Each structure stands twice: as structure tokens, then as C-alpha cells.
């Protein structure tokens, strides 16, 4: 048991925050070195308007977290308290931030929910339902973006080479295809063939980090089948609440960049440009799915500077805004998670495991 606990500790160690930070700083340092222009930075003026809009950007992230908290609490049937729901979300975000974007923190999230008093099977169903709702948002929004935003506006990047534009386009297509395939499999398992989903979950519990619970796999499978039956017969109001929370969470996150730009260039953009910036952010997050780095570090900053750079005075300023964007929307989860993880491990696995994180 101690060996399995050490594996768990290694997987979600708070010291893993150093890797995405190093990667991100290395990439932006190189980009600043290549693109730095002191004259362009003179266009950045800091005022009380800047403070107000940066507060709005932070509030957008707060709305995003609140939506997630409401959603997981509704999915648990109010079995999770507000504090438990908030703790799960922060721990989940931390594991997503220190693992590659394509992997995320889903497998560990099952453990987080279970340790807050929810049975393993229902924990799996809750996590699967959140994944379903997240993917559904992207699957619905991406085609809408393509319909309402001019194709040339979405992909035409002034100053970028054809190779860069083509690579970004294919990153988006591949990312969307992965999400669509995952949603189809998940939908089939949750609403059509829960026994098949049970089989996949049991496969997941063969991972070393989850092997401790293999003996409960059979019981968990039956729980998933039962919960799948419950999900299929949930009233429309249930799905309206959970998808509504999902919609507001992701949408609020995408308005962060708009608020940051308003902080320094309030009169520079009209509403059409703001919507285009929002649309490009959604596409950018789909691109980040294929990033092999923890939390998309380095890749996110690069894509931001290239894909949103035309809305900023220069490439150097775009890099600076990418750093500010990540400081608001990404790095806080690293440090909050690093604070929570040791206490969570100590609480649920005892003092012996505490030595493993020192």
C-alpha cells in the first residue's frame, strides 16, 4: 500500500509546478529576445482603468470556477458541500496544469471525488459526466464559430507565413476530431451501452496509480450502470443546470483575454473585434489539446502571440500579454494546488505519506 501511495504522491507532487513554469519561461524568454521592441511597449499605459479591467479578468476566472463548483455539486446530487466541491475543482485544475493537455487530470479526479465521500462508481460517473459536458460545449461551439465568423478573419494572420497558418489550422482540426471521437465514445457509454463504459473504467483502474481499487472494480461497474440509468432519466432541468454551468464557465474563461486588452487599449476594439478575439480563443484551446507539455506550457504562449498578435501593437507586446494572460488563468492553479495537495494527501493517506513529498 505504501508503494502505491508513493506512486500517487509522485503523480500529483506539488513540486511538479516547476516543469510548466520552466517551459513557459523558456519559451517566452526566447520570444521576447526575438521580438522585443522598446518603442512598442511605450503604447502600454497603466491607469485605474487598467486596474478595473484586470479585476474583471480575475472575476471572469472566478465565474469560471464557480460554474465548475455548481456543476459538480449538482452532479453529486448535493452530496458534496460547497467547500468540498471547491476543493475538488482546485485539485483537479492542479493535476490538469501539471500534465499534458491531452491527458488532463481526469483519472485522478475520480480519486479526488471518491475521497470526499462519494462511492467509486458514482465518482466515475460524475467525472465522466463533467467530461461529457465539457466536450459537448466545444463540439457545439466550434461549428457555430465557423458559421458566424468569416473564415478569412478566423485564419488570416497578418505577418504569419503560410506554414504557420496551416499548422495552426490543422492543430485545430486534429484537436476537434479528438474531442468529437471522445464525445461519441463517452455518449455511447453513458447513454447507450454503460456496460461497455464499465469495461473501459475497469481498464483505467489497471493503471498503477489506481490499481489499489481494482478489487472494487466490479462494484464500481454496477454503480456506473445504475448511475448511467439515472443520467438517462434525469429531467431536462438537470441538464439545463449542468450545461448552463458549463457554458458560463468556459465562456467566462474566454473573456479573460478581452478584459486584459480592455485594460490597456479600451478604445481600440469594436464589438465585432471582441467577438473575433473570443472566437480565436476557443479555437486556440482546441489547438492546445495536442500540446505534449504540462498544461500546454510554452505552446499556449506561442499560439497566443501568433494567433492573437494582430490585435496588439507588436509581437513583443503580444508576448508580454501572453505572460499576463497565463498569470491570471493558469499559474494561480499551480500554486493553489501546491498548497492543497500535501494537506490532502496527509488527510486521506496518513502521516507516513507526508515524507514522500518533502
Buried (B, 14 or more C-beta within 10 A) or exposed (E): EEEBBBBBBEBBBBEBBEBBBEBBBEBBEEBBEEBBEEEBEEEBEEEEEBEEBBEBBBBBBEBBBBBBBBBBBBBBEEBBEEEBBBBBBBBBBBBBBBBBBEEBBBBBBBBBBBBBEBBBBBBBBBBBBBBBBBBBBBBEBBEEBEEEBEEEEBBEBEEBEEEEBEBBBEBBEBBBEBBBEBBEEBEEBBBEEBEEBBEBBBEBBEEEBBEBBEEBBEEBBEBBBBBBEEBEEBEEEBBEBBBBBBBBBBBBBBBBBBBBBBBBBEEEBEEEBBBBBBBBBBBBBBBBBBBEBBBBBBBBBBBBBBBBBBBBBBBBBBBBBBBBBBEBBBBBBBBBBBEBBBEBBBEBBEEEBBEBBE
